[in-house]
Structure formats: structure tokens, C-alpha cells
Amino acid sequence: MLTLRCGKAAAPETASPEAAPETALLGACCLFLSTVEYLIPKPLPFMRLGLANLPLLLALDGFPWKPYVLLVLIKILGQGLLSGTLFSYVFLFSLAGTSASAGVMYLLRRGMGEKRTGFTGLSVLGALVSNGIQLLLARFFVFGGGIRFLVPPFLAAGVASGFALGLFAEAFTARSVWYQSRLRKGAHRGLEHEPEEIAADGGAQAEPRRTLRRKLRRKLRRKLRRNHWEGLFVPEDLFAAGLMMTLAFLLTPSTAGRAGQFLLFALYAWLSGGKIRPLAVFMVMLGVVACNLIVPYGKVLAEIGAFKITQGSLFGGIRKAITLEGLFMLSGAVIHSRLKPPGTLGALVGESFRLLRRMSPRIPSLKGLLSGGAEGIDRVLWELSAEQESGGGEPGAETAPKRTPRSILRIAALVLPILALCLLPEAAW
């Protein structure tokens, strides 16, 4: 439930025509949805359902051209960093497809107006443009003439996912208080509403004092761990180590090695003040494995009626589940609150990753994300927007440490175990 206080508030100091305040927040949404999309089995490595296009749709009416382009670049670069495809042909496909579809949607929306272009139609058109560009590139880089057999199912999947995404965007924008007051009218042009109180579920005030004290103690302990963690590392060194560990993680051939890396990432996330919910992590991983079992391949391990559990699907699902949760945990551990990448785009990418770290614990499960509706998503966006305005979040050390031989050794202590596990060979099952 949202309680609003009317009245016009001043625009944030960080607002500018080049970077609207919501650019980094929507960029974090792109990164979150990109990571979620990884769990869905796909026949082609560059095939995407387009979940991360939802923030691009929401930004069509609230962003001028330059902030919109920056948001598109955050999405492209963030996807490449999180998935480890920054130096592969998959990144080229993402760059071409996302740029073309985003440009077409923006030009049509601005050129023809809102009444003639709904989110559903724009989403379907954007999906077709993106898939068409990727199929064209795949024709020359991967498949050759055989690509013609993939065109019908690829485009059909794009139409279906684009239609569903467009319907969700229509429903969300019609009900979302955050969208109407902060994005629709453009936070860089002044706010007409401001949150006075954000209640998680209406029962927070009725909680016993003992429960509240326990929650406050846990929060204080997490903050102390975070401050200590950030006092050990130079922000840029920690981020570079995160990129190195991400590549090693994604290139690890052994499922056992990747599981070991996952456990280390969980330890790093805990040491850095992250909030880990073991049950929620297990349920998400179980859902990923179940989703992959729907598409059977490999040796049949068991049969339940007409349903077959196959070796390829089972171990492929386990690897994807480990990778999904591992990337979440690693991203939370390596984003220093004092990280300041160079340039406007670098600063926005760094802020998007920081908000991603703040966003992930607020959404306990994929089920909660999908079933919470506009109110649940609104609540998360309001909270993060309020943190941006207040300059809050979770502050780290007051001054970032300087690079010393000790700080370099600490970085090496983080990275070397991950690299060692990367060398484990895949077992023969």
C-alpha cells in the first residue's frame, strides 16, 4: 500500500538532460530481468525472450532521446558483463538487435503519438525487428543457408513474447503510481508526488518489539560487514576482479567446479553484507531445473508416466541454476559503493549495478516478482527511488582505501580460488 503526499518537489540535483534520475534505476531493472531470463532454456545462445525490454518500453514516454540511448547502452553492456558474452558474437547480436528495436520503438512512439502506438504493438514490432536483425547476422556468422529452418519458430517466439510483454506494460503503466508520478511526467522535469510512507504489507507496525529488535540487529550486522568489506578493497580493483571471476565462472567446464565457485560467491556475498535467503535460493534453483527438464535430451535417467528425466536436461538445468544464483551473489559482492567509473555512461553502469545489488534482496523469489503485480513492483521502485534522492542506500567506508600491496594480495585471495576451480575437468557421467 502506498500513501502519497501531494505537492511539487524539486528535481534531484543529479538530474540533467543527458541522464535522467531514473536512467540508472531502469538500467538495474534491465540487468535484473536479463539475469532472470538466463534460466529459460533456449535452443540458440543468442535467442532472448526480451524480458529486459520492459524498462525500455516504460522509458518511451518519460525519457528524452539522450537518456534513452544511455539506458539502451546500459542494457547492452550490462547483459554482456553479467553473461560473460562481452567478447563474443552473442554480444554483437545483442548490440545490433537491441539498438535496432529500441530505435524503432522510440521513433514510432514519438512520431505517431501514444494514441496510435500502444505498448503491445510496439513490443511485438520491437521483438520482430530484433529477431530479424539477429537472424540476418546468424546467416553470415553461424548457420549459413540453414538459417531458413529457424526463421518461423524464432519469429513466432518473438511475437508471442513481445505480445505478453506489451500486455504487461499496458497493465503496469495503468496502475503504477511510481510510473505516473516519477517516470511518465519525467523526474528530471519535477515531481508532483512523493512517497510519505511505504508499507511492505500493512502489518509491519503490528510486529512485536522483539521481532523488530531482531531485524534491526541483523541489519546492523550486515551493514558492519559491508563497511569492513569495502574498507579492504580499492573499488576499481574489486570491480575488475568481479569481471575476471565472472568470465572464469562462465567458462568453467566442470559442474562440480562451478558448484564450488557458487559456494565461494555465497561466502563473498555474506562477507560483503549481502542478505542471503537459503530457502528462496533453493526454490529458484529448483524452478530453473524443472524448467529445463521440460525439454528432454540425452540419456533417460527415469520415467514418470510420459514424462522423462534425461541426463542432459538435468545437469544442464543444475548448471544454469548455479550460474543464475552465483551471478547474483557475485554482483552484490564486487560492486563497491564508492565505485566511480569514468564518464557519464560509466557512472550510470556503476550505479545500475549498485541498485541491482539493492534490488535483488527485496524480491524474495521469481514467484513473488511475477505474482506481486503492479503494487509489489511499485513498492520496490519507490524504495530505490527514495534512496537515490536521499543519496542513501548502504554507505560503505567514508573514504575508499588506496591501492597497496596488501590490497592487491586481498584481491588475489578472492580470485585465485575461483581460477583454480575453473581448471577442474568435467566428470564423465
RODO-2510 file (C-alpha; in nm, 4 decimals, decimal comma):
residues 429
     n   res          X          Y          Z
     1     m     0,0000     0,0000     0,0000
     2     l     0,1334     0,3422    -0,0932
     3     t     0,0499     0,6575     0,0966
     4     l     0,1261     0,9661    -0,1065
     5     r     0,1727     1,3242    -0,0055
     6     c     0,0808     1,5677    -0,2782
     7     g     0,2936     1,8661    -0,3526
     8     k     0,5593     1,9547    -0,6003
     9     a     0,9114     1,8574    -0,5101
    10     a     1,2309     1,9881    -0,6538
    11     a     1,4112     1,7815    -0,9095
    12     p     1,7099     1,5893    -0,7842
    13     e     2,0493     1,7528    -0,8188
    14     t     2,1754     1,4672    -1,0320
    15     a     1,9090     1,5267    -1,2948
    16     s     2,0222     1,6536    -1,6286
    17     p     1,9068     1,6348    -1,9881
    18     e     2,1861     1,3834    -2,0506
    19     a     2,0979     1,1474    -1,7649
    20     a     1,7513     1,1423    -1,6088
    21     p     1,7498     1,0249    -1,2443
    22     e     1,5615     0,7070    -1,3358
    23     t     1,8151     0,6008    -1,6004
    24     a     2,0275     0,4001    -1,3567
    25     l     1,7191     0,2553    -1,1834
    26     l     1,5678     0,1295    -1,5083
    27     g     1,9152     0,0103    -1,6068
    28     a     1,9220    -0,2007    -1,2892
    29     c     1,5801    -0,3414    -1,3875
    30     c     1,7255    -0,4362    -1,7272
    31     l     2,0140    -0,6182    -1,5584
    32     f     1,7833    -0,7966    -1,3155
    33     l     1,5486    -0,9160    -1,5906
    34     s     1,8437    -1,0151    -1,8107
    35     t     1,9739    -1,2406    -1,5356
    36     v     1,6280    -1,3868    -1,4756
    37     e     1,5955    -1,4620    -1,8463
    38     y     1,9059    -1,6780    -1,8298
    39     l     1,7097    -1,9541    -1,6531
    40     i     1,4767    -2,0070    -1,9506
    41     p     1,6049    -2,2830    -2,1828
    42     k     1,6749    -2,1593    -2,5345
    43     p     1,7657    -2,3524    -2,8498
    44     l     2,0097    -2,0784    -2,9600
    45     p     2,2632    -1,8938    -2,7403
    46     f     2,1647    -1,5515    -2,8761
    47     m     1,7892    -1,6124    -2,8573
    48     r     1,6175    -1,3990    -2,5912
    49     l     1,2540    -1,3636    -2,4891
    50     g     1,3028    -0,9913    -2,4398
    51     l     1,2123    -0,9594    -2,0702
    52     a     1,4801    -0,6909    -2,0329
    53     n     1,2988    -0,4782    -2,2931
    54     l     1,0286    -0,3936    -2,0375
    55     p     1,2255    -0,0963    -1,8926
    56     l     1,2823     0,0301    -2,2473
    57     l     0,9061     0,0317    -2,3029
    58     l     0,8466     0,2165    -1,9751
    59     a     1,1038     0,4815    -2,0704
    60     l     0,9453     0,5655    -2,4066
    61     d     0,7257     0,8463    -2,2731
    62     g     0,9435     0,9707    -1,9881
    63     f     1,2900     0,9956    -2,1422
    64     p     1,4296     1,2383    -2,3979
    65     w     1,6491     1,0877    -2,6670
    66     k     1,9894     1,1066    -2,4906
    67     p     1,8825     0,9415    -2,1615
    68     y     1,7007     0,6768    -2,3636
    69     v     2,0164     0,5970    -2,5606
    70     l     2,2118     0,5767    -2,2344
    71     l     1,9547     0,3304    -2,0976
    72     v     1,9897     0,1146    -2,4098
    73     l     2,3698     0,1154    -2,3714
    74     i     2,3420     0,0184    -2,0033
    75     k     2,1224    -0,2751    -2,1030
    76     i     2,3628    -0,3915    -2,3740
    77     l     2,6819    -0,3517    -2,1703
    78     g     2,5235    -0,4928    -1,8551
    79     q     2,3997    -0,8017    -2,0372
    80     g     2,7466    -0,8566    -2,1799
    81     l     2,9127    -0,8204    -1,8392
    82     l     2,6652    -1,0367    -1,6488
    83     s     2,6506    -1,3163    -1,9049
    84     g     3,0208    -1,3099    -1,9900
    85     t     2,9455    -1,2597    -2,3613
    86     l     3,1119    -0,9177    -2,3908
    87     f     3,3822    -1,0533    -2,6218
    88     s     3,1707    -1,2985    -2,8206
    89     y     2,9445    -1,2899    -3,1236
    90     v     2,6463    -1,3049    -2,8856
    91     f     2,7325    -0,9513    -2,7733
    92     l     2,7360    -0,8369    -3,1361
    93     f     2,3907    -0,9888    -3,1877
    94     s     2,2627    -0,8189    -2,8703
    95     l     2,4112    -0,4839    -2,9717
    96     a     2,2555    -0,4905    -3,3179
    97     g     1,9176    -0,6335    -3,2179
    98     t     1,8617    -0,4154    -2,9103
    99     s     1,9773    -0,0948    -3,0826
   100     a     1,7531    -0,1508    -3,3852
   101     s     1,4413    -0,2472    -3,1877
   102     a     1,4853     0,0333    -2,9326
   103     g     1,5337     0,2906    -3,2075
   104     v     1,2264     0,1765    -3,3985
   105     m     1,0055     0,1765    -3,0864
   106     y     1,1221     0,5223    -2,9772
   107     l     1,0842     0,6847    -3,3205
   108     l     0,7383     0,5375    -3,3758
   109     r     0,6136     0,6344    -3,0301
   110     r     0,7387     0,9914    -3,0660
   111     g     0,6475     1,0256    -3,4325
   112     m     0,2958     0,8773    -3,4301
   113     g     0,1919     0,9554    -3,0718
   114     e     0,0553     0,7456    -2,7884
   115     k    -0,2961     0,7033    -2,9271
   116     r    -0,1729     0,5337    -3,2446
   117     t     0,1031     0,3254    -3,0884
   118     g     0,0257     0,1111    -2,7850
   119     f     0,2862    -0,0736    -2,5831
   120     t     0,1645    -0,4102    -2,7116
   121     g     0,2100    -0,3238    -3,0780
   122     l     0,5447    -0,1562    -3,0147
   123     s     0,6677    -0,4551    -2,8148
   124     v     0,5734    -0,7015    -3,0892
   125     l     0,7324    -0,4813    -3,3561
   126     g     1,0474    -0,4364    -3,1474
   127     a     1,0749    -0,8137    -3,0986
   128     l     1,0363    -0,8762    -3,4728
   129     v     1,2995    -0,6149    -3,5585
   130     s     1,5422    -0,7529    -3,3008
   131     n     1,4900    -1,1144    -3,4075
   132     g     1,5131    -1,0230    -3,7741
   133     i     1,8477    -0,8484    -3,7252
   134     q     1,9826    -1,1402    -3,5222
   135     l     1,8696    -1,3943    -3,7814
   136     l     2,0414    -1,1923    -4,0529
   137     l     2,3673    -1,1871    -3,8569
   138     a     2,3336    -1,5583    -3,7784
   139     r     2,3012    -1,6218    -4,1517
   140     f     2,6521    -1,4844    -4,2100
   141     f     2,8302    -1,5732    -3,8840
   142     v     2,6909    -1,9098    -3,7755
   143     f     2,4376    -2,1084    -3,9761
   144     g     2,4629    -2,0070    -4,3376
   145     g     2,1722    -2,1093    -4,5598
   146     g     2,0363    -2,3456    -4,2944
   147     i     1,9046    -2,0475    -4,1022
   148     r     1,5827    -2,0615    -4,3052
   149     f     1,4638    -2,3534    -4,0916
   150     l     1,4938    -2,1393    -3,7776
   151     v     1,3125    -1,8325    -3,9096
   152     p     0,9487    -1,9412    -3,8463
   153     p     0,9881    -2,0616    -3,4838
   154     f     1,2257    -1,7755    -3,3990
   155     l     0,9869    -1,5069    -3,5236
   156     a     0,6854    -1,6827    -3,3709
   157     a     0,8570    -1,6862    -3,0323
   158     g     0,9340    -1,3162    -3,0720
   159     v     0,5721    -1,2317    -3,1478
   160     a     0,4440    -1,4334    -2,8504
   161     s     0,6928    -1,2898    -2,6005
   162     g     0,6540    -0,9366    -2,7381
   163     f     0,2759    -0,9591    -2,7102
   164     a     0,2904    -1,0839    -2,3494
   165     l     0,5450    -0,8190    -2,2530
   166     g     0,3384    -0,5446    -2,4147
   167     l     0,0249    -0,6517    -2,2280
   168     f     0,2155    -0,6455    -1,9003
   169     a     0,3500    -0,2975    -1,9791
   170     e    -0,0021    -0,1712    -2,0525
   171     a    -0,1356    -0,3137    -1,7246
   172     f     0,1580    -0,1900    -1,5183
   173     t     0,1584     0,1660    -1,6517
   174     a    -0,2171     0,1941    -1,5970
   175     r    -0,1878     0,1001    -1,2271
   176     s     0,1602     0,2109    -1,1265
   177     v     0,1817     0,5170    -0,9036
   178     w     0,5605     0,5255    -0,9455
   179     y     0,5330     0,5322    -1,3240
   180     q     0,2677     0,8041    -1,3338
   181     s     0,4395     1,0383    -1,0895
   182     r     0,8097     0,9791    -1,1492
   183     l     0,8627     0,8437    -1,4964
   184     r     0,5632     0,9446    -1,7009
   185     k     0,5950     1,3115    -1,6098
   186     g     0,9730     1,2878    -1,6064
   187     a     1,1561     1,3194    -1,2778
   188     h     1,4074     1,5460    -1,4494
   189     r     1,1218     1,7942    -1,5044
   190     g     0,9943     1,7935    -1,1450
   191     l     0,7871     1,5594    -0,9283
   192     e     0,4217     1,6049    -0,8462
   193     h     0,4060     1,3220    -0,5946
   194     e     0,6411     1,1999    -0,3325
   195     p     0,6176     0,8912    -0,1136
   196     e     0,5464     0,9635     0,2501
   197     e     0,5302     0,6056     0,3698
   198     i     0,5878     0,2735     0,2023
   199     a     0,4406    -0,0180     0,3920
   200     a     0,5615    -0,3612     0,2953
   201     d     0,2454    -0,5495     0,3806
   202     g     0,0332    -0,3411     0,6143
   203     g     0,1307    -0,5496     0,9174
   204     a     0,4746    -0,4109     0,9903
   205     q     0,3506    -0,1809     1,2678
   206     a     0,1874    -0,4722     1,4454
   207     e     0,5095    -0,6704     1,4729
   208     p     0,6285    -0,7473     1,8266
   209     r     0,9125    -0,5321     1,9532
   210     r     1,1298    -0,8394     1,9946
   211     t     1,0935    -0,9187     1,6252
   212     l     1,1731    -0,5607     1,5274
   213     r     1,4823    -0,5574     1,7501
   214     r     1,5993    -0,8839     1,5950
   215     k     1,5580    -0,7415     1,2454
   216     l     1,7437    -0,4249     1,3396
   217     r     2,0328    -0,6261     1,4854
   218     r     2,0587    -0,8332     1,1678
   219     k     2,0542    -0,5204     0,9553
   220     l     2,3253    -0,3595     1,1709
   221     r     2,5446    -0,6687     1,1434
   222     r     2,5058    -0,6688     0,7649
   223     k     2,5997    -0,3017     0,7497
   224     l     2,9092    -0,3593     0,9653
   225     r     3,0173    -0,6470     0,7420
   226     r     2,9654    -0,4298     0,4352
   227     n     3,1700    -0,1425     0,5787
   228     h     3,4525    -0,3770     0,6755
   229     w     3,4466    -0,5466     0,3342
   230     e     3,4609    -0,2187     0,1435
   231     g     3,7428    -0,0977     0,3672
   232     l     3,9602    -0,3842     0,2419
   233     f     3,9429    -0,3237    -0,1342
   234     v     4,0006    -0,0490    -0,3878
   235     p     3,6648    -0,0077    -0,5717
   236     e     3,8135    -0,0347    -0,9206
   237     d     4,0237    -0,3386    -0,8261
   238     l     3,7224    -0,5134    -0,6765
   239     f     3,5148    -0,4471    -0,9887
   240     a     3,7946    -0,5724    -1,2177
   241     a     3,8244    -0,8842    -1,0020
   242     g     3,4498    -0,9336    -1,0383
   243     l     3,4762    -0,9262    -1,4179
   244     m     3,7605    -1,1782    -1,4068
   245     m     3,5677    -1,4094    -1,1741
   246     t     3,2551    -1,3807    -1,3906
   247     l     3,4447    -1,4952    -1,7014
   248     a     3,6104    -1,7788    -1,5080
   249     f     3,2737    -1,8838    -1,3663
   250     l     3,1036    -1,8969    -1,7051
   251     l     3,3957    -2,0758    -1,8707
   252     t     3,4292    -2,3448    -1,6030
   253     p     3,3587    -2,6788    -1,7772
   254     s     3,3036    -2,8821    -1,4608
   255     t     2,9683    -2,8758    -1,2850
   256     a     3,1462    -2,9600    -0,9581
   257     g     3,3907    -2,6731    -1,0156
   258     r     3,1075    -2,4320    -1,0843
   259     a     2,9272    -2,5501    -0,7704
   260     g     3,2426    -2,4809    -0,5693
   261     q     3,2646    -2,1320    -0,7201
   262     f     2,8997    -2,0775    -0,6319
   263     l     2,9700    -2,1584    -0,2657
   264     l     3,2615    -1,9143    -0,2645
   265     f     3,0415    -1,6444    -0,4195
   266     a     2,7846    -1,7071    -0,1466
   267     l     3,0604    -1,6606     0,1127
   268     y     3,1770    -1,3385    -0,0566
   269     a     2,8178    -1,2111    -0,0669
   270     w     2,7729    -1,2823     0,3052
   271     l     3,1035    -1,1177     0,3973
   272     s     3,0073    -0,8121     0,1939
   273     g     2,6851    -0,7655     0,3902
   274     g     2,4504    -0,9363     0,1482
   275     k     2,1200    -1,0796     0,2638
   276     i     2,1007    -1,4460     0,1634
   277     r     1,7748    -1,6387     0,1894
   278     p     1,8672    -2,0097     0,1526
   279     l     1,5077    -2,1268     0,1050
   280     a     1,4369    -1,8661    -0,1622
   281     v     1,7648    -1,9513    -0,3394
   282     f     1,6778    -2,3223    -0,3314
   283     m     1,3265    -2,2657    -0,4666
   284     v     1,4532    -2,0523    -0,7540
   285     m     1,7151    -2,3129    -0,8418
   286     l     1,4548    -2,5886    -0,8242
   287     g     1,2349    -2,3907    -1,0640
   288     v     1,5239    -2,3499    -1,3090
   289     v     1,5956    -2,7241    -1,3080
   290     a     1,2255    -2,8080    -1,3520
   291     c     1,2006    -2,5638    -1,6417
   292     n     1,4940    -2,7295    -1,8174
   293     l     1,3530    -3,0796    -1,7679
   294     i     1,0606    -2,9838    -1,9916
   295     v     1,2940    -3,0054    -2,2933
   296     p     1,4465    -3,3566    -2,2667
   297     y     1,7768    -3,4507    -2,4265
   298     g     2,0468    -3,7056    -2,3534
   299     k     2,0316    -4,0356    -2,1694
   300     v     1,6999    -4,1176    -1,9995
   301     l     1,7556    -4,1487    -1,6232
   302     a     1,3961    -4,2014    -1,5107
   303     e     1,0410    -4,2022    -1,6440
   304     i     0,7301    -4,0787    -1,4651
   305     g     0,4442    -4,1769    -1,6937
   306     a     0,5047    -3,9995    -2,0219
   307     f     0,7500    -3,7565    -1,8590
   308     k     1,1184    -3,8402    -1,8979
   309     i     1,4047    -3,7129    -1,6828
   310     t     1,7106    -3,7014    -1,9039
   311     q     2,0753    -3,6584    -1,8149
   312     g     2,1390    -3,3623    -2,0435
   313     s     1,8368    -3,1665    -1,9234
   314     l     1,9016    -3,2410    -1,5554
   315     f     2,2678    -3,1440    -1,5462
   316     g     2,2113    -2,8556    -1,7856
   317     g     1,9412    -2,7219    -1,5532
   318     i     2,1657    -2,7625    -1,2489
   319     r     2,4448    -2,5681    -1,4206
   320     k     2,2056    -2,2904    -1,5200
   321     a     2,0580    -2,2707    -1,1703
   322     i     2,4040    -2,2485    -1,0131
   323     t     2,5071    -1,9859    -1,2662
   324     l     2,1958    -1,7731    -1,2167
   325     e     2,2250    -1,7511    -0,8386
   326     g     2,6048    -1,7325    -0,8498
   327     l     2,5971    -1,4236    -1,0723
   328     f     2,3505    -1,2548    -0,8364
   329     m     2,5745    -1,3185    -0,5376
   330     l     2,8941    -1,2172    -0,7135
   331     s     2,7457    -0,8925    -0,8450
   332     g     2,6463    -0,7968    -0,4921
   333     a     2,9939    -0,8631    -0,3552
   334     v     3,2044    -0,6776    -0,6133
   335     i     3,0082    -0,3534    -0,6509
   336     h     3,1740    -0,1111    -0,4104
   337     s     2,9515     0,1784    -0,3008
   338     r     3,2411     0,4154    -0,3833
   339     l     3,2910     0,2821    -0,7357
   340     k     3,3021     0,5686    -0,9853
   341     p     3,3608     0,4511    -1,3436
   342     p     3,4784     0,7243    -1,5831
   343     g     3,2330     0,9217    -1,7946
   344     t     2,8554     0,9565    -1,7839
   345     l     2,7916     0,6065    -1,9169
   346     g     3,0447     0,4510    -1,6799
   347     a     2,8892     0,6261    -1,3817
   348     l     2,5412     0,5090    -1,4830
   349     v     2,6561     0,1498    -1,5329
   350     g     2,8202     0,1553    -1,1886
   351     e     2,5056     0,2997    -1,0303
   352     s     2,2894     0,0418    -1,2091
   353     f     2,4984    -0,2407    -1,0659
   354     r     2,4755    -0,0823    -0,7195
   355     l     2,0966    -0,0633    -0,7495
   356     l     2,0899    -0,4213    -0,8762
   357     r     2,2603    -0,5243    -0,5531
   358     r     1,9972    -0,3312    -0,3572
   359     m     1,7116    -0,4658    -0,5701
   360     s     1,7783    -0,8397    -0,5551
   361     p     1,7168    -0,8946    -0,1786
   362     r     1,3879    -0,7012    -0,1981
   363     i     1,2402    -0,9572    -0,4385
   364     p     1,2426    -1,2855    -0,2468
   365     s     1,1602    -1,5089    -0,5418
   366     l     1,0625    -1,5118    -0,9049
   367     k     0,7140    -1,6140    -0,7938
   368     g     0,6973    -1,3010    -0,5811
   369     l     0,8116    -1,0895    -0,8730
   370     l     0,5535    -1,2297    -1,1128
   371     s     0,2594    -1,2627    -0,8732
   372     g     0,3131    -0,9426    -0,6756
   373     g     0,1619    -0,7383    -0,9558
   374     a     0,1997    -0,3659    -1,0013
   375     e     0,1843    -0,2936    -0,6282
   376     g     0,4770    -0,5196    -0,5427
   377     i     0,6966    -0,3825    -0,8200
   378     d     0,5845    -0,0278    -0,7396
   379     r     0,6993    -0,0714    -0,3812
   380     v     1,0489    -0,1772    -0,4852
   381     l     1,0812     0,1095    -0,7350
   382     w     0,9587     0,3652    -0,4795
   383     e     1,2073     0,2476    -0,2199
   384     l     1,5010     0,2587    -0,4593
   385     s     1,3951     0,5994    -0,5947
   386     a     1,3797     0,7358    -0,2405
   387     e     1,7298     0,6024    -0,1712
   388     q     1,8611     0,7703    -0,4853
   389     e     1,7134     1,1051    -0,3873
   390     s     1,8470     1,0937    -0,0340
   391     g     2,1865     0,9785    -0,1513
   392     g     2,1284     0,6806     0,0724
   393     g     2,1469     0,3137     0,0163
   394     e     2,4075     0,1304     0,2117
   395     p     2,7125     0,3501     0,2576
   396     g     3,0498     0,1922     0,2638
   397     a     3,3674     0,3256     0,4129
   398     e     3,3819     0,7048     0,4284
   399     t     3,6948     0,7083     0,2155
   400     a     3,7825     0,4378    -0,0331
   401     p     4,1124     0,2652     0,0511
   402     k     4,4208     0,3294    -0,1588
   403     r     4,5928     0,0631    -0,3639
   404     t     4,8680    -0,1061    -0,1643
   405     p     5,0492    -0,4414    -0,1840
   406     r     4,8123    -0,5699     0,0853
   407     s     4,5001    -0,4680    -0,1076
   408     i     4,6362    -0,6430    -0,4183
   409     l     4,7010    -0,9589    -0,2166
   410     r     4,3435    -0,9474    -0,0882
   411     i     4,2139    -0,9281    -0,4464
   412     a     4,4352    -1,2226    -0,5384
   413     a     4,2930    -1,4185    -0,2443
   414     l     3,9444    -1,3672    -0,3895
   415     v     4,0292    -1,4528    -0,7488
   416     l     4,2794    -1,7406    -0,7249
   417     p     4,0379    -1,9989    -0,5731
   418     i     3,7864    -1,9203    -0,8477
   419     l     4,0516    -1,9656    -1,1167
   420     a     4,1708    -2,2903    -0,9573
   421     l     3,8181    -2,4348    -0,9635
   422     c     3,7915    -2,3263    -1,3271
   423     l     4,0605    -2,5825    -1,4138
   424     l     3,8661    -2,8824    -1,2862
   425     p     3,7726    -3,1132    -1,5767
   426     e     3,4157    -3,2219    -1,6365
   427     a     3,3492    -3,5647    -1,4902
   428     a     3,2356    -3,8436    -1,7191
   429     w     2,8871    -3,9363    -1,6040
***
